Amino acid sequence: MTPNPFSPDTKRPKTTEGVFSAAEVGLANRNSGLLLETLTRDITPTGAHYLLNHFDVPLIDEAEHRLSFSGAFDAPYSLTMDEIRALPTETLPVTLECAGNGRAGVSPRAYSMPWMYEAVGTSEWTGTPLAPLIARAKPQNDVQDFAFTGADFGFDKGQPHAFGRSLTPDELAALDVMLIWGMNGQPLLPQHGAPLRLIVPGWYGMASVKWLTDISALTTRYDGFQQVQTYRFRKDENDPGRPVTTIRVKSLMAPPGVPDWISRERWLEPGRVTLRGRAWSGGGTPIARVEVETPEGWQEATLDAPVGRYAWTGWHLDWQATPGRHVLACRATDAEGRTQPIEPPFDMAGFANNAVQKTVVHVAQPDAIQKDS
Amino acid sequence: MTPNPFSPDTKRPKTTEGVFSAAEVGLANRNSGLLLETLTRDITPTGAHYLLNHFDVPLIDEAEHRLSFSGAFDAPYSLTMDEIRALPTETLPVTLECAGNGRAGVSPRAYSMPWMYEAVGTSEWTGTPLAPLIARAKPQNDVQDFAFTGADFGFDKGQPHAFGRSLTPDELAALDVMLIWGMNGQPLLPQHGAPLRLIVPGWYGMASVKWLTDISALTTRYDGFQQVQTYRFRKDENDPGRPVTTIRVKSLMAPPGVPDWISRERWLEPGRVTLRGRAWSGGGTPIARVEVETPEGWQEATLDAPVGRYAWTGWHLDWQATPGRHVLACRATDAEGRTQPIEPPFDMAGFANNAVQKTVVHVAQPDAIQKDS
C-alpha cells in the first residue's frame, strides 16, 4: 500500500485555522447536512438526513448485487438481495451522527469536511439482524475481526482503498448490528448505501458501512485504511490514538424564530416561545436531562419519550423572550452522567466534538419583523 | 420595509476573494449539491438533487394547506390539496439549476452560497398546468403581474419578507408553468416545497417558488425583495441590472475514474474510458453539440436523445487515457448557437456562471491504483 506520489493529498496541510479552503467548501457543497428546523420531527425527512460519503456513490444494479461471507468461515456463502429481503425483517429508528460533526469548531481545525452542527439525523431503518447471518457462516475459533467492505473506492492520503471497517467478535456480540435495505418505508437511496448497508446503532456513522459487498472473517486484526489510519482520537502526530466508537452525548436546538438568509442568526418577537430540540447519546444510553441557557441562566427542559433505544429524545422549554441579542445554548447529560462540554474538546482530526451548540437570536418588536407587504 | 438595524447583514461584505468565510461554509453545509457521479442517470436520485432554500423549510400540514388566488381577479378562489390533486395531472422531467451555480468561480466572489458546479438536477415532476387555474380566476384587464408567495419567511439584507416571485401575463402565456405536488413518483418532500410548489421550466430555480400559498393578480408591477432586489445581473453597484430568467447553456462531466476524498481529483488507468455527462440550455432550447477537451484537443461528443424538452441531454465520448495529469473540460452549444465561455462571466452576485467545468484527472499505471489489500 504505497502512497501515490501524484496525490495532491501528500502535500495537503494537516490543520488550518479561521478561513476555509476551496477544497473544504467543495466537500461541504457535496456532502449535505441536516436542516436544523427539522429537529422538531421525530424522524428526519428523507433527503434531509446528513450525508457523508468519502468516495463516489456507486450506482449498483441490485439484481446483480451479492453479499458474500468470506475468509475464515467454515460455511462461507453469499446472498442475493431477494434472499436478503426474505429474512426476518425489523424496522428500527436510529440516530446516526458523523464522527466529524463539529469539526469546524475545533481549533486548529483538521483539513476535511468542515461540519458545524448538522451531521446528524434519524431514520427508520428496515433490515435484518446481522449476528445470525454471521453465525450461519460458522466463524472459525481464531477469528479476531469481521471486516465489512463497501463498493466505494478511492484515495485518501495517497492510498487507494475500498471503504472498509471492522468489528471484533465481542463488539459484534454486544451491538445490535443490522443489515439494512430500507429507509423511512422506502427502498434505500443510492447515496445512503443502496442496495445494502450496515447500521451499527449507537456508534458514529463511519461504522455503518454503505454499499456492503463482503463480510470477511479474519484471523488477524483488520488493517484497512478507514479502520487504522483514521477515525482515531489523537492529541498529536506521535499519538497512536484510540479508536472512535460510540457517539458522545449531545443536543441541538431547532433554531427558534426566522433566519437571516446568510448568517442564519434568528429573529423573533418578544413573549413566550417554546424552544425545542433533540438530545442523544451513544451505545443505547438514555438521556437523563437537557438544560437550556437563556439570559435568565440554565434551566431544565422537559424531555419527551425517546423515539427509540438508539434514537434521539425530544425536549422543550418555554422561554419568555425579551428584546435584545441573546445567545441560547443547550446541554444534555446521559444516564451514565456524561455531559456536554461548553468548549470543543481538541482532537487532531476534529472527531466527536460534542460541545454545546450556540444559537444567536435577536428579539425585536413586531414592527421590525413584520411580514413584507 | 425598513432595514433592521440589528441585522448582521447590514455590515456584511459585498464580495470576497480566495478563501471562504464561516458563513459561506455554513450555507454550503446546509444547502446540498448534486453528486456529480449521478450525472450518468437521466433522473437525479431523490435526495441527491440540489437544494437551495433561503429561509427555513416550513413543515406544513397538507390537510390544512390552501392555495388562494387573490387580488385583481374577478373570480378569486382557493383550493385544498385534495382539490388540486384531482385536477388534470401531468408528469414532466425538468432540469432545474440554481441561478447561483458557479458563484465560487466568479472573481471577485459575491458573499452568498458558494456553489461550484453542483447546483443542478433533473426530476420527474408531477402536477397540473397553472395557466388554466389562473384563467378560471378571471384576471382583470389591467393586471401587470402575477405574484407567487411561499410560506418561507426570513431576512435578507435586513429586510423581512416571505419568499416571493412574479411573472407577467406575457411570461405566463409563454412558459409551461406547473403546480407541482409530486417528485419522482413520490409525494413532494418538505425541503423541495411540500405540499405544493411551482416549476417554471427553462428558468433558473428562483422562479420555481416552493411552499406556494398564494397567487395574487397585481395591477402594478410586483416589488417583492426576491424579484427586484436580487436575481438581477449587475456589473457594479450603480447598475440597475437585468432580471435573471432563462437558464444559460451549460454542460457537466460525470467525473471519470475514482476520487481523492478531499481534493476530488480523479484517478484512472490508461486505456479507453468513456467520458459521460449532461448538457442543457434554458427556455426549451435543445442542445446542438457538446465538445470535450482532452490532451488531444477538443472533440465532438455523441449526444443521446434529450430526456425531455426541458430536461438535460446525455453525451459521451470515448477517450484513450494516457499517463499523466490532465485537465478535461466539456462545452455545450445550444440550437440557437449560444455556447459556454471558457472563463467565468463576471456578475456582481455571481449569477449564471456557465463557464466550462474543468476536471483534473491523474492517469497512472494499474499498480498505483490497485485495490487496497
Interface residues (C-beta under 8 A of the other chain):
Chain A: M1 T2 N4 F6 S7 P8 D9 R12 V19 F20 S21 A22 A23 E24 V25 G26 L27 A28 N29 R30 N31 S32 G33 L35 L36 E37 T38 T40 R41 P45 T46 G47 A48 L51 N53 H54 F55 D56 V57 L59 A104 Y111 S112 P114 W115 M116 E118 F153 G154 F155 D156 Q159 P160 H161 A162 G164 Q186 L189 P190 Q191 H192 G224 F225 P255 V258 P259 D260 W261 I262 S263 R264 E265 W267 R325 H362 A364 A368 I369 Q370 K371 D372 S373
Chain B: M1 T2 N4 F6 S7 P8 D9 R12 V19 F20 S21 A22 A23 E24 V25 G26 L27 A28 N29 R30 N31 S32 G33 L35 L36 E37 T38 T40 R41 P45 T46 G47 A48 L51 N53 H54 F55 D56 V57 L59 A104 Y111 S112 P114 W115 M116 E118 F153 G154 F155 D156 Q159 P160 H161 A162 G164 Q186 L189 P190 Q191 H192 G224 F225 P255 V258 P259 D260 W261 I262 S263 R264 E265 W267 R325 H362 A364 A368 I369 Q370 K371 D372 S373
